[in-house]
Amino acid sequence: MVKIGVALGGGGARGYAHFGALFALEKSGIPIHCIAGTSIGAAVGALWATYQHVDCYNSLRELDKAGVRDILDPELPMITGFLRGRKLYDVMESWFKGFRVESLTRQFCANAVMLNTGEEVTFNSGQLSDVLRASVSVPVILSPWRIGEFTYVDGGVVNPLPVRQCREMGADVVIAVNLLGVVPVVETCSPEQDEIRRVAHRLHLPEGVIEVASDIPLLHKLRNPKVPETAFAAVLISQRALVNANLREWTPDYLIQPDLSKYTGAEFHLVEEISDIGLGAAEKVIPEIIRDLDISV
């Protein structure tokens, strides 16, 4: 039997697209044998691994901006991040208390980065709440998380899309959901975009950097000096090039790339809207998967 793995990437609230992608894959009859997740991808993947993704999705649909603010705990004075993240950990505990990674009936792993060494760590064991809190510790935004003797930050610092981890779990086929891959395609460039490109070419910047610099919707978000919106947007820009580089080394068999370019990653009150985008992106790829793997629908 062909073993199918799904790699779920990081991207803050953009990760709600993972719900839609998983719903689409399940509805189509494509079996998922293992999941590897980074950051928000780890959180959604863990919900799948504990059979709680439907219940959690329905709960998140009721979350508004006020509800999001209720789980934010600013760190004052700010030493290691805008937010302590203790309230977020309590939320994770409400879903995952008592679960250990190595005991899950659905195979799952998450990655994080050891703060003092910069080494990527793949968690195949441990208390699930702690593992997830470590994996989502976006630098500057969420304080790092300590497990035992070591302190960890977001896995996306090194590897925002854990295709390699899926292969290491024995997946013969990997379906990756990349939250950072799409820049809007515009047939006619705006004057603002034309000017950005002219300046970038004059400075002899690489084409990849020019593409990111021309991402007008994201740049508009950066002009609005809100925290953590601005910080999230900056993190996504920095991680986009890293994803592209990693994909060249660890290429998935199928790549789902929802167009989430208008979201900074801080819109945690928009689960249904963002999930629908992930569902639509997955539905475009699913016919190819079904055909290639000869899956009966």
VOPAGU-2260 file (C-alpha; in pm, 1 decimal, decimal comma):
REM VOPAGU-2260
SITE   aa  ch    i         X         Y         Z
SITE  MET   A    0       0,0       0,0       0,0
SITE  VAL   A    1     123,3     347,3     -88,3
SITE  LYS   A    2     179,8     556,8     223,5
SITE  ILE   A    3      59,7     916,8     181,4
SITE  GLY   A    4     195,7    1197,4     396,3
SITE  VAL   A    5      82,7    1557,9     421,6
SITE  ALA   A    6     321,3    1843,7     507,8
SITE  LEU   A    7     148,9    2147,2     657,5
SITE  GLY   A    8     345,3    2471,9     650,0
SITE  GLY   A    9     358,5    2771,3     881,2
SITE  GLY   A   10     203,1    3112,7     829,1
SITE  GLY   A   11       6,6    3230,3    1132,7
SITE  ALA   A   12    -367,6    3261,4    1073,6
SITE  ARG   A   13    -306,7    3164,9     711,8
SITE  GLY   A   14    -286,1    2815,6     859,2
SITE  TYR   A   15    -664,2    2802,7     872,8
SITE  ALA   A   16    -631,6    2707,7     504,8
SITE  HIS   A   17    -503,7    2371,1     629,7
SITE  PHE   A   18    -851,7    2292,4     760,6
SITE  GLY   A   19    -997,9    2336,0     413,6
SITE  ALA   A   20    -721,9    2134,3     248,9
SITE  LEU   A   21    -766,4    1844,0     493,9
SITE  PHE   A   22   -1143,9    1852,2     456,2
SITE  ALA   A   23   -1106,8    1838,3      76,3
SITE  LEU   A   24    -858,9    1548,1      87,8
SITE  GLU   A   25   -1076,6    1348,8     325,9
SITE  LYS   A   26   -1393,8    1414,6     126,4
SITE  SER   A   27   -1222,1    1296,2    -192,1
SITE  GLY   A   28   -1126,8     965,5     -32,6
SITE  ILE   A   29    -751,3    1028,7     -41,2
SITE  PRO   A   30    -610,7     848,4     265,9
SITE  ILE   A   31    -373,7    1039,7     492,2
SITE  HIS   A   32    -132,6     809,9     672,2
SITE  CYS   A   33      91,3    1067,7     838,5
SITE  ILE   A   34     121,4    1443,6     887,9
SITE  ALA   A   35     420,6    1666,8     957,4
SITE  GLY   A   36     353,9    2023,3    1064,5
SITE  THR   A   37     539,0    2346,3    1123,0
SITE  SER   A   38     397,9    2616,7    1352,1
SITE  ILE   A   39      23,9    2662,2    1278,9
SITE  GLY   A   40      54,8    2361,4    1048,8
SITE  ALA   A   41     165,5    2157,3    1350,5
SITE  ALA   A   42    -137,1    2274,8    1549,4
SITE  VAL   A   43    -387,0    2187,2    1275,4
SITE  GLY   A   44    -206,2    1860,8    1204,5
SITE  ALA   A   45    -225,8    1766,1    1571,6
SITE  LEU   A   46    -600,5    1827,3    1567,8
SITE  TRP   A   47    -623,4    1585,5    1274,2
SITE  ALA   A   48    -401,9    1332,8    1454,2
SITE  THR   A   49    -629,2    1344,8    1760,4
SITE  TYR   A   50    -952,4    1339,4    1555,4
SITE  GLN   A   51   -1047,6    1687,2    1678,7
SITE  HIS   A   52   -1010,7    1900,4    1365,4
SITE  VAL   A   53   -1383,3    1915,6    1289,5
SITE  ASP   A   54   -1481,0    2011,8    1645,1
SITE  CYS   A   55   -1203,9    2271,0    1670,3
SITE  TYR   A   56   -1291,5    2419,4    1333,5
SITE  ASN   A   57   -1652,9    2462,6    1441,1
SITE  SER   A   58   -1540,9    2627,9    1765,5
SITE  LEU   A   59   -1307,9    2866,1    1582,1
SITE  ARG   A   60   -1592,6    2975,5    1353,4
SITE  GLU   A   61   -1739,0    3153,3    1657,0
SITE  LEU   A   62   -1414,5    3336,2    1734,9
SITE  ASP   A   63   -1430,1    3712,7    1678,2
SITE  LYS   A   64   -1170,3    3986,2    1728,1
SITE  ALA   A   65   -1265,4    4021,2    2094,6
SITE  GLY   A   66   -1217,4    3647,9    2143,0
SITE  VAL   A   67    -873,8    3666,4    1984,4
SITE  ARG   A   68    -776,3    3950,9    2219,0
SITE  ASP   A   69    -883,5    3739,5    2515,9
SITE  ILE   A   70    -609,0    3485,4    2447,7
SITE  LEU   A   71    -336,9    3747,0    2398,0
SITE  ASP   A   72    -115,8    3814,8    2698,3
SITE  PRO   A   73     130,8    4098,1    2623,1
SITE  GLU   A   74     469,3    4058,2    2786,6
SITE  LEU   A   75     551,1    4372,9    2979,7
SITE  PRO   A   76     825,2    4470,4    2968,5
SITE  MET   A   77     885,1    4297,7    2636,2
SITE  ILE   A   78    1190,9    4077,6    2681,3
SITE  THR   A   79    1155,0    3782,6    2444,5
SITE  GLY   A   80     835,3    3854,8    2247,2
SITE  PHE   A   81     526,0    4072,6    2218,6
SITE  LEU   A   82     320,6    3794,9    2380,9
SITE  ARG   A   83     400,5    3557,7    2665,9
SITE  GLY   A   84     191,6    3285,8    2506,1
SITE  ARG   A   85      81,5    3132,6    2835,0
SITE  LYS   A   86    -286,5    3180,0    2751,3
SITE  LEU   A   87    -223,8    3017,7    2414,7
SITE  TYR   A   88     -66,0    2722,0    2592,2
SITE  ASP   A   89    -374,0    2695,3    2814,0
SITE  VAL   A   90    -589,6    2676,7    2500,2
SITE  MET   A   91    -366,2    2400,3    2365,6
SITE  GLU   A   92    -395,1    2216,4    2695,2
SITE  SER   A   93    -774,0    2230,8    2669,9
SITE  TRP   A   94    -747,7    2036,0    2343,0
SITE  PHE   A   95    -441,7    1817,4    2392,1
SITE  LYS   A   96    -393,0    1751,9    2764,7
SITE  GLY   A   97    -289,3    1391,8    2817,3
SITE  PHE   A   98    -184,8    1335,3    2456,3
SITE  ARG   A   99     170,7    1233,7    2373,9
SITE  VAL   A  100     309,1    1244,6    2020,4
SITE  GLU   A  101     438,0     887,8    2026,4
SITE  SER   A  102     102,3     750,4    2146,4
SITE  LEU   A  103    -122,1     900,9    1878,0
SITE  THR   A  104    -314,1     655,1    1662,2
SITE  ARG   A  105    -247,5     874,4    1359,0
SITE  GLN   A  106     122,5     928,2    1286,1
SITE  PHE   A  107     231,2    1287,3    1346,7
SITE  CYS   A  108     540,2    1497,8    1405,0
SITE  ALA   A  109     619,0    1867,7    1446,2
SITE  ASN   A  110     936,3    2069,0    1416,5
SITE  ALA   A  111    1088,9    2354,1    1614,9
SITE  VAL   A  112    1429,6    2518,1    1639,3
SITE  MET   A  113    1660,0    2497,8    1940,2
SITE  LEU   A  114    1724,7    2858,6    2032,8
SITE  ASN   A  115    2082,9    2837,4    2156,5
SITE  THR   A  116    2213,8    2631,8    1861,8
SITE  GLY   A  117    1980,0    2708,9    1570,9
SITE  GLU   A  118    1936,0    2334,4    1516,7
SITE  GLU   A  119    1607,3    2209,2    1375,0
SITE  VAL   A  120    1444,0    1950,4    1600,6
SITE  THR   A  121    1173,4    1708,8    1489,5
SITE  PHE   A  122     944,7    1604,1    1773,2
SITE  ASN   A  123     834,7    1242,3    1734,8
SITE  SER   A  124     763,1    1213,9    2106,0
SITE  GLY   A  125     674,1    1429,1    2403,8
SITE  GLN   A  126     373,2    1602,6    2556,6
SITE  LEU   A  127     171,7    1729,7    2261,9
SITE  SER   A  128      81,3    2066,9    2417,2
SITE  ASP   A  129     446,9    2147,6    2486,9
SITE  VAL   A  130     559,0    2033,3    2142,4
SITE  LEU   A  131     299,3    2254,2    1973,2
SITE  ARG   A  132     371,7    2556,2    2190,3
SITE  ALA   A  133     739,1    2522,4    2096,3
SITE  SER   A  134     661,6    2488,6    1725,3
SITE  VAL   A  135     441,5    2802,7    1714,4
SITE  SER   A  136     686,0    3031,6    1897,7
SITE  VAL   A  137     718,4    3287,7    1616,8
SITE  PRO   A  138    1026,3    3499,6    1696,7
SITE  VAL   A  139     951,2    3848,4    1831,5
SITE  ILE   A  140     577,2    3771,2    1844,8
SITE  LEU   A  141     557,0    3475,6    2086,1
SITE  SER   A  142     808,5    3411,8    2361,4
SITE  PRO   A  143    1023,1    3099,8    2317,4
SITE  TRP   A  144     910,8    2784,3    2497,6
SITE  ARG   A  145    1118,9    2572,6    2728,8
SITE  ILE   A  146    1096,8    2193,3    2732,3
SITE  GLY   A  147    1330,8    2026,3    2976,6
SITE  GLU   A  148    1678,9    2173,6    2944,8
SITE  PHE   A  149    1623,5    2344,7    2609,8
SITE  THR   A  150    1438,1    2646,9    2476,0
SITE  TYR   A  151    1268,9    2642,3    2135,9
SITE  VAL   A  152    1132,1    2881,1    1875,5
SITE  ASP   A  153     909,7    2837,5    1569,4
SITE  GLY   A  154    1014,0    2559,7    1332,5
SITE  GLY   A  155     957,8    2794,7    1039,5
SITE  VAL   A  156    1279,2    2978,5    1127,5
SITE  VAL   A  157    1465,5    2695,0     955,1
SITE  ASN   A  158    1202,0    2487,5     775,1
SITE  PRO   A  159     857,5    2643,2     714,0
SITE  LEU   A  160     730,4    2343,1     512,9
SITE  PRO   A  161     830,6    2001,6     657,8
SITE  VAL   A  162     838,9    1783,6     348,0
SITE  ARG   A  163    1155,4    1613,6     471,1
SITE  GLN   A  164     982,7    1503,5     791,3
SITE  CYS   A  165     707,9    1334,5     588,4
SITE  ARG   A  166     969,6    1139,0     395,2
SITE  GLU   A  167    1139,6    1042,8     721,6
SITE  MET   A  168     807,7     904,9     851,0
SITE  GLY   A  169     806,8     672,1     552,2
SITE  ALA   A  170     570,7     854,6     317,3
SITE  ASP   A  171     596,1     730,2     -41,0
SITE  VAL   A  172     386,5    1023,7    -163,5
SITE  VAL   A  173     392,7    1370,2      -5,2
SITE  ILE   A  174     123,0    1633,2     -47,1
SITE  ALA   A  175     245,0    1970,9      77,6
SITE  VAL   A  176      31,9    2272,3     166,1
SITE  ASN   A  177     243,3    2585,6     126,0
SITE  LEU   A  178      92,0    2899,6     278,8
SITE  LEU   A  179     366,5    3130,8     152,6
SITE  GLY   A  180     392,9    3050,1    -215,0
SITE  VAL   A  181     151,1    3274,8    -400,5
SITE  VAL   A  182     204,3    3632,1    -513,7
SITE  PRO   A  183    -100,6    3783,1    -687,8
SITE  VAL   A  184     -85,3    3777,8   -1065,8
SITE  VAL   A  185    -189,7    4110,4   -1215,9
SITE  GLU   A  186    -216,9    4148,9   -1591,8
SITE  THR   A  187    -146,2    4519,8   -1577,9
SITE  CYS   A  188     100,9    4639,0   -1320,2
SITE  SER   A  189       0,2    4937,5   -1112,3
SITE  PRO   A  190     218,4    5251,4   -1131,5
SITE  GLU   A  191     331,1    5174,2    -777,7
SITE  GLN   A  192     434,3    4823,1    -875,7
SITE  ASP   A  193     611,1    4947,4   -1189,2
SITE  GLU   A  194     812,4    5191,6    -980,5
SITE  ILE   A  195     911,3    4920,8    -731,2
SITE  ARG   A  196    1032,7    4700,7   -1015,6
SITE  ARG   A  197    1226,9    4984,0   -1179,9
SITE  VAL   A  198    1410,0    5063,6    -857,8
SITE  ALA   A  199    1474,0    4695,9    -785,3
SITE  HIS   A  200    1621,6    4635,8   -1132,6
SITE  ARG   A  201    1834,6    4949,1   -1098,7
SITE  LEU   A  202    1978,8    4804,0    -778,1
SITE  HIS   A  203    2037,7    4469,3    -956,2
SITE  LEU   A  204    1828,6    4279,5    -702,3
SITE  PRO   A  205    1761,9    3908,7    -771,2
SITE  GLU   A  206    1429,5    3830,3    -939,2
SITE  GLY   A  207    1302,9    3646,7    -632,2
SITE  VAL   A  208    1353,5    3954,0    -417,2
SITE  ILE   A  209    1182,2    4170,8    -679,1
SITE  GLU   A  210     881,6    3937,3    -673,9
SITE  VAL   A  211     848,3    3972,3    -297,3
SITE  ALA   A  212     902,0    4347,6    -313,1
SITE  SER   A  213     622,9    4376,3    -569,9
SITE  ASP   A  214     368,6    4204,3    -345,3
SITE  ILE   A  215     148,3    4514,7    -318,0
SITE  PRO   A  216    -125,8    4375,7     -89,1
SITE  LEU   A  217     132,5    4265,1     165,7
SITE  LEU   A  218     318,7    4596,3     139,9
SITE  HIS   A  219      -5,3    4782,1     209,8
SITE  LYS   A  220     -39,1    4575,2     526,0
SITE  LEU   A  221     313,7    4670,0     629,8
SITE  ARG   A  222     229,4    5039,8     596,6
SITE  ASN   A  223     -29,5    5005,2     868,5
SITE  PRO   A  224     185,0    5009,0    1184,7
SITE  LYS   A  225     -11,6    4755,8    1389,5
SITE  VAL   A  226     138,3    4492,3    1612,2
SITE  PRO   A  227     138,4    4199,0    1566,2
SITE  GLU   A  228      12,3    4244,1    1207,7
SITE  THR   A  229     331,2    4414,3    1092,0
SITE  ALA   A  230     550,4    4158,2    1265,4
SITE  PHE   A  231     356,4    3869,1    1112,2
SITE  ALA   A  232     385,4    4020,3     764,9
SITE  ALA   A  233     759,8    4068,8     805,8
SITE  VAL   A  234     802,2    3706,6     917,5
SITE  LEU   A  235     608,0    3578,7     617,2
SITE  ILE   A  236     821,2    3780,2     375,8
SITE  SER   A  237    1142,4    3646,7     528,9
SITE  GLN   A  238    1018,7    3286,1     523,3
SITE  ARG   A  239     891,6    3286,8     165,4
SITE  ALA   A  240    1239,7    3267,3      12,5
SITE  LEU   A  241    1333,7    2996,7     263,7
SITE  VAL   A  242    1035,4    2784,7     157,5
SITE  ASN   A  243    1132,1    2815,0    -208,3
SITE  ALA   A  244    1490,2    2711,0    -132,8
SITE  ASN   A  245    1378,4    2412,0      75,4
SITE  LEU   A  246    1134,6    2299,0    -193,4
SITE  ARG   A  247    1422,1    2264,8    -437,8
SITE  GLU   A  248    1593,0    2019,2    -202,6
SITE  TRP   A  249    1283,6    1843,2     -69,2
SITE  THR   A  250    1025,9    1840,3    -347,2
SITE  PRO   A  251     675,8    1713,6    -264,9
SITE  ASP   A  252     486,2    1501,5    -513,4
SITE  TYR   A  253     191,9    1741,1    -504,9
SITE  LEU   A  254     189,0    2104,8    -397,1
SITE  ILE   A  255    -122,1    2289,4    -279,6
SITE  GLN   A  256     -67,9    2666,3    -274,9
SITE  PRO   A  257    -371,9    2869,5    -166,6
SITE  ASP   A  258    -358,7    3236,8    -262,3
SITE  LEU   A  259    -340,9    3397,5      81,4
SITE  SER   A  260    -151,0    3705,4     -29,9
SITE  LYS   A  261    -393,1    3953,4     125,1
SITE  TYR   A  262    -355,0    3806,8     474,5
SITE  THR   A  263     -71,1    3898,9     711,8
SITE  GLY   A  264    -118,0    3592,0     926,6
SITE  ALA   A  265    -274,4    3783,0    1216,8
SITE  GLU   A  266    -640,4    3744,6    1112,0
SITE  PHE   A  267    -730,5    3472,0    1360,7
SITE  HIS   A  268   -1098,8    3568,5    1351,5
SITE  LEU   A  269   -1139,8    3461,4     985,6
SITE  VAL   A  270   -1123,7    3083,0    1007,6
SITE  GLU   A  271   -1411,9    3013,9     768,2
SITE  GLU   A  272   -1295,7    3260,5     503,6
SITE  ILE   A  273    -936,7    3138,6     502,1
SITE  SER   A  274   -1034,7    2771,8     526,7
SITE  ASP   A  275   -1249,7    2807,0     215,0
SITE  ILE   A  276    -946,9    2933,6      22,4
SITE  GLY   A  277    -749,8    2626,1     128,5
SITE  LEU   A  278   -1036,2    2400,2      26,6
SITE  GLY   A  279   -1056,1    2558,8    -318,6
SITE  ALA   A  280    -681,0    2529,8    -372,1
SITE  ALA   A  281    -683,8    2161,9    -273,1
SITE  GLU   A  282    -974,4    2084,5    -504,3
SITE  LYS   A  283    -764,0    2203,3    -799,0
SITE  VAL   A  284    -491,1    1946,9    -722,2
SITE  ILE   A  285    -703,8    1653,7    -605,1
SITE  PRO   A  286    -809,3    1526,5    -953,5
SITE  GLU   A  287    -440,9    1483,3   -1043,0
SITE  ILE   A  288    -372,9    1294,9    -719,4
SITE  ILE   A  289    -671,3    1065,2    -772,5
SITE  ARG   A  290    -569,9     994,9   -1130,8
SITE  ASP   A  291    -203,3     930,0   -1052,8
SITE  LEU   A  292    -269,4     707,4    -752,4
SITE  ASP   A  293    -570,3     535,0    -911,1
SITE  ILE   A  294    -790,9     610,5    -611,4
SITE  SER   A  295   -1157,8     513,6    -639,6
SITE  VAL   A  296   -1393,0     802,8    -568,4
